[in-house]
Amino acid sequence: MRVQVAERDGGAASATALAHLASLAMTIEIPAPRATDRFRRDFASLTAEQRAAFRAAAAKFVVDLEAGTFRPGLRVKGVQGAAGVFEMTWADDGQATFQYVSAVREGETHIVWRRIGTHDIFTRP
């Protein structure tokens, strides 16, 4: 399955396209929507607004993961002091950590979400 974003206004995706991607982000199977139990608990503790913001960012993340390069706004980078763990920024004080795992389907990139929340998650990413 390949997801594409409609672009308008010099590269800004339409609100409808982003809402559609956000709804797909937690249901599509590419990449595998796997998460640790800790991530699920963290996610449940977020406000509805925070969960919506993460879903919108995760939709962009999925598209970028398939493309093999991340847009600067997601600020994807390695977590200092935690080999193999990466972070993605989904709000001003909203980060999620993930790690790459073996592909469930050959030729696809898969991740496991580890933590989500504020900068405090970096004490145990």
N, C-alpha and C positions, 0 to 999 in steps of 0.2 A: 504494500500500500504506500503510495507516495502522496504527501500532503503539500499543497501549494498555497501560497498566500497571495491574494489579489493586492496589488499595489496601487496607491493613489497619492496625489499631492506630493510628488517628488520623493516617493519611496516610503511614505507612511502607510502602513496597512490600514484598510478600512476597519471601522469598529465592528461591522458585521463579520468580516473575515476573522478578526481576532477573537470575537466571541465564539465563532464556530470552532476555531482551533483550540480555544480553551476548553470547550466541551469535549473535544476529541482527546485532549492531552491525557486524561485519566482513563480513557477507554481503549485507545488504539494499542496494538501489540508491537509497534515499532517505535522506539526500542521497547524491550520487554519492560512492562510497568511493575518492576519488582521493587520492594522496599523492605527495610528492616522493621522489626516490631517497634523499635525506638522511633523511627521516622513516622510510623502510623500513629503512635501516641503523641509525638510532637505536632503532627498535622491536625489531629483532633483538638489540640489545645489552642490552635489559631482561631482568630475571629473569622467570621464569614467573609469579611472584606479581605483579610490576609489570604485566606484559601483561594479566593477568586483571583487575587493578584498573582499568587504562585501558579495557578492553573494557566493564566495568560502567558506568563513567562515560560512555563514548561512547554506550552504549545510551540513557542518560538525555538526553545531548546531542542525539541524533537526534530523540527525542520532543519535546524543547523547541524544536529548530530548526523542526520542522513546526508547532508551536504558535505560534511567533513570539516567544517570551519564554523566557529561561533561568532556571532555579531558582537561588537564591542560592548553594547549595552547590557549584556548578560554577565560580563566580567568573569568569565570562566577561567579559573586558574587553579594550580595545585595548592593544597593547604600546607602551610609551613609546619614541619615537624611531624607530618602524617603521610608517609610515603604511600603513593597509590590512591590517595583521597583528593578529590577536587571539589571546588565550591562554585556555585552559581548564585548571582545576586538577582533577587526577584522583586526587591523593594529597597528603599533607602536604608532601612535596617532589617532587611530580610534576606537571609542566605539559606541555601540548601546544599548539603554535601552529598557526594555520590562517588562511586568507584566503577571502573570498567570491569566487566566480568566476561567469562567465556560466552561466545555467541550461542543462543538457543537454536537459531537457524543460521546455517553457514552463510557467510558474506554479509551479515548484518551486525551492527554494533549494538551491544547491550550494556546496560548499566543497572546498578542497584542504588536507589536513594537511601542514604544513611541517616541524615538528620535534617531538620528544618526549623527555622526560628530566627531569633535575633543573633547578633554577634556572639552571644553567650554560648552558642552551640559549639564553638571552637575549643572549649575546654575538653570536650570529648567528641571530636568530629565523626 
